[in-house]
Amino acid sequence: MTRSLAPSVAWLGDVELLAHVRDFLGQNRTTAVIEYHKPVTLTDFANRKALAAHCEAEIRQGLERARRAEYRFGPQSIPVDLPAE
C-alpha cells in the first residue's frame, strides 16, 4: 500500500465512519493480506516490556514487508522441538 492510498484504507477517528466506509467500498478493487506472526507468551521474555518490544518489532517488520509488497504466502516453517524416540 502506498502512502497515497493509506487515507482511503485506514479509518482515522476524525473522519465520519459511514462516509469513509462508503468511499472505501466504492473503490474498484482492494486486496488484503493477513500475516500471522509466530505465537509468543510472556514466559518467553524477561518481562512485559521485553514482550511489548518484541511484538512492536515484529509488527513494524510486517508493515515494512507490506509496504514493499514482500508478502509471505503459504505456510511458513516454524522449528518445532520433537521428543526423541
Helices and strands as residue ranges (DSSP letters): H 6-9, H 17-25, G 42-44, H 48-67
